[in-house]
Amino acid sequence: MIFVYGRLTDQSEPWCGEARPSGLEQSVEFIAGTASDVSHPDEIMTRTMKLNKILETAVSCLIQGLKTSILKMKLKADYDSAAMEYERAAVCYKNANELQMSRDMYLKAAQMHTANRNLFHCAKCNENAAMISKEIGDSDGSVKYMELAADGYAESGSSDTSAMALSKAAAFLETCDPDKAIQICNKGLTMVQQTDRSRMAGEFLNRLTRLYLKLERYSDAIDAIDSEIEKYIEVKETGRVGQLTLALVLVQLARGDSIAASKSFQNSLKCDEFEFSEEARVCSSLITVYESGDNSAFQQLLQRPILRTMDNEYLRLMKKLKAPEVEGGTGAEGNADGELAGDDEDLK
């Protein structure tokens, strides 16, 4: 069996030596990288033949690993060697820009590792297949193989690596399928919470919040931000508590619930030094001006630099925010920023 121009064909192959060929990946990278400098058809054919010969060598070793021999006391297939050769072939194909074949080789290697009960390396091969799937534009494949990788890492006892794989899978889906991304993030969050990984839990909560805001699922976003605030209050990280409280107040005002915004603000005052921060002053002003009904003053407040440097999800949210009209006219009593202006334009 040999590879000819990227296809597997049934032919006999005399070379099946014990020694593993070295430098396959570098050789393929050199040949593939210099092919673009060649214009004569004969030279292109020569380079192509060299490339196929290198790939043929890798596959020959793979076949040798799978063979059984009573004389050599090999009573079962050598899955470990076979997996190694599939992986080497995968790298060769990737360097030759044969991405589909490279992915197939990684998946074959994963099968060999599974047969050898090596779950971690099986997961690694699935992760490589997922990354190649992303390169070739196969979003379904990228998520499928990354989830398989995450499960494999978890089964092998590498929960942190599993969580990182889930984070990558969620990132693949953020644009095309945010609902699925939320499911994967929640799976990852549950995993890291069980292992007490606060930093990774914060990353998943932050990603979940952005996805919820994108889908305008404000109640879920509030729950996620609340959970994150409590974690940072526990470790007394005032700066992060301030940023998250500001975000929480904005989301609650987007729901039209200034009372809940006030309660959340008061809860964050439990954190030392938050009361004297710029975030605390802006939170207080946002709630006060919103309740006064002065939309003009409210829009001016939303232009504060501390708000304009927030993530894009919050900037989009602020474009939708307006202070509610106060019944009874233009009265400025209780309005510290002037009379009601009635300017209902969104932020630009």
N, C-alpha and C positions, 0 to 999 in steps of 0.2 A: 504493500500500500504506500503510495507517495502522493505528495501534493503537487499538482501541476497548475500553475496560474491560479492558485487559490482554491482549487477543487480537489477533493479526496477521491482517488481512483484506485481500483483494485489491480495492483501489479506487484510482482515479487520485488523485494529489495534485498540485495546481498549484504549490505552493511548493517550489522546489529551488534557492534562491539560493546565491550563492558565499559570502556572509558566514556565519560560524559563529555561532549564537545563544549569547549569554553568560548566565551565571547560572542555567542550567537546574537544577543540583543544589540551589541555594539556594531557587529558586522552588518546586520540588517539596517540599522539606523544610518550607517555610512552609505550603503548602497542606495537606499531609498532617498537619502538626502541629496545625493549627487546626481540622481537620475534626471533631475530637472535641467542640469547643465549639459545634457547630451541631446543632440539633435539628429544624429544619423540613425536610421532605422536599425542597422546592424548592431550599433553600440547599445541602443535601447534594449534590443533582444538579448544581448549578452548580459546586461545588468539584470534583466528579468530572470534569466536562467540562473544566475548566481543567487538571486533572492530565493527562488524556489528550491535551490539546492540546500540552502541554509535551513529553510523551513522543513524540507524533507529530512534533514538530519535530526531535527528536534523530534519529529514524528517517529522516526526510526527508533530513537531511544525510548519513546513512549511505548511502542509496540513491544520492544524487548522487555520492558518492565512488566507488561501484562502477561507475557508468556509464562508457562509453567514448565519445569524441567525436573524429572526424577534424578538425572545425573547430578544436578546442582542442588538437589534436596529442596527445590522450590516447589512445594506441593500446592501453593496457592498464588494467585496473582499478586504482584508487588504493587499495591495500590499507592503506596507512598511515593515510589519512584515515578509511577504513571502520573500522579498528580503534579509532581515537580516538572515533568516534561510538558504536560499540558500548559502549565503556567508559563514555561519558557516559550512555548509556541505562541501563547497569547501575547506576550511582550513583543515577540518578533512581528506578529501581524499588526500590532498597534503601531510599532515603529514604521512599518510599511504602509500605514494608513488604511489597512484592511480591517476596519473597526468591527464590522459584523462578524468576521471570522475570529477576531480577537475575543469578542464577547462569548462566542460559542466555545472557544477553548477554555475560558474562565469557568463557564458553566460545567464543562466536562471535568475540569479540575475539582470543582465543588463536589461533583458526584463521586470522584475518587476519594476525596477526603471524608465524605459521608460513609463510604464503604469501609474506610479505615477508622471510622469513629473519631475523627479529628474535627470536632465541631467548630473550634475557633478558626482554623484555616479554611474550612468550608465557608464560614461566614465572611471571611476576608475575600475569598474569590467571588462570592455573591455581591459583595460591596463593589469590587472592581467591575463586575458586569453591570451593576447599576450606574456607575459613573460613565461607562462607555455608552450605555443606553441613553443617557442624558446627552452625550456628545452627538449621537446620531439622530436625536430628536424623538426618541421613543419614551415619552413621559410615563406611559403605563408600565413599560418594562423597568424604567428607573425606579419607580416606587415599589413595584413588585419585588425586585431583587434586593432593594435596600431594606424592605421589611423582613425578607428572609434572612438577610444579614443580621438585622437587629435581634431576631428570634434566636439565631445561632449563637450570637455573642452572649445573650442572656442565658441560654442553656449551658454554655461553657463556663458560666460564672463571671463573665466580664460585663457587669451591669453598666458601668460607666461608658464603655465602648458601645454597648447596645443603645444607650440613651443618645449618644452622639450620632449614631446611625439613624435613629428616629428623627433627630433634629434635622439631618440632611434630607430625609424623605419629606418632612413637612415643608422644608424650604423649596423643594422641587414643585410642590403643589400650591404654594401660597397664591400664585397668580391664576392658575387654571382651575383649581378646585379647592377653594378655601375651606369648605365644609369638611372635606376629607383631611385637609391639613390640620384642622381642629381636632379631629378624632385621633390622629397620630400624636399631636402635641399632648393631649390628655393622657394617652398611653405612656408617653415618655415622662410626663409629670408624675404619674402614679409610681413609676419605677424609681425615679430619683428620690421621691419622698420616702419610699420604703427603705432606702439606703442612706437617708439623711444627708443628701448632697444639696445644700442650700443654694450654692451658686448656680448649679445646673437647674434647680427648681425655679430660681428667679428668671433664668433665660427662657424656660418654657412658658412661664407666666407672662413674661413680656411679649413673647411671640403670640400667645393666645389672645392677649389684649388687643394687639394690632389687628389680628384676624377678626375678632368680634367687632371692633370698630368699623372695619371694612364692610362687614355684613350688617352694620347698624344693630347689632345685638347688644344694646347698651346695658341691660341687666347683667348679662354674662360678663361683659367687660368690667363692670363695677365689682362683681364678685372676685374676678382675677386680680384687679388692682388692690382691693381690700386685703386679699391674702398676702400679696407682696408687701404691702405696707406693714402688716403685723410682723412679718419676718424681719424687716429692717428696724422696726421699733425695738424688737427684742435685742438686737445687736447694737442699738443706739447709733445707727448710721444716719445722722440728721440730714445730710445733703440729699440722700436718696429718698428719705421720707418726705422731704419738701417737694421734690420733683413729682413723686407719685401722688401726693395729696393735691397738688395743683392739677394734675391730670384727672384725678377723681372728681374734683369740684367741677371741672369743665364737662365731664360726661354726665354728671347728675343734673347740671343746669341744662344740658341738651335734652334731658328727659323732662325738664320743667319742674324739677323737684329741688327747690332752694332749701327746704327744711332738711332733707337728707344731706345736702351739701354742707349745711351748717353743722350737722351732727358729725359728719366725717372730719370736718375741720377741727372740731373740738376734740375728737378722738386722737388726732395727730399731735395735739398739744401735750400729750403724755410724753412725747419724745423731748428730751432735754435740748434746749437751745432752738428748737423749731419756732417757738413763739417770736423770736427776734430775727428770723430770717426774712429775706425778701419774698420768698415763696409764701410765707404766712401772711405778709402784708397784702400781696396781690390776691390771695384767696379771700381774705376778708373783704377787700374792695369789690371783687367780683360778685360776691353774694349780696353785699349791701346795695350796690348799684343795680343789680338785676332785680332785686325786690322793690327798688324805688320806681322801676318802670321807665327810667331815662335811657332809652336805647342809644341816643347819640353819645352820651357819656360812656355807656357800656361798650360801644364799638371803639371808642378812643382807648378805653382800658385794654381791649383785646390787641391793641397795637404795641403794647409794652414789649421791649426787647426780650425779656425773659419768656414771654409766650411765643414770640415769633421764631425762637430757636428750638421749639419743640419738634417732635417727629412729625412727618407728613400727615399721618393719620389724624393727629390733633389739629394741625393747620386746616385740614379739610373740614374737620368738625367745627372749628371756630367760624368758618365761613357761613355755617348754618345757624349760628347762635344769634338770638335777638332777645332783648329784654321785653317782657310782656307789657302791653299797654295798661296803664292805670286808669280805672274808671273815675270819672269826675273831672276830666279836663287836664290842664297843664300844670296843676299845682306842683310847686317845687318844695313844699314842706317835707322835711325828712330827706331831701335830696341834696347831698353835700356838693354835687358837681354841677348845679345849675338847673335850668328849666328843661322840661321834656321837649325833645327836638323832633321826634316823629320821622327820623331818617331810618328807613327800613332796609337800606341797601346792604347786601352781604359784603364781606371783606373781599378785596381783590387780590 
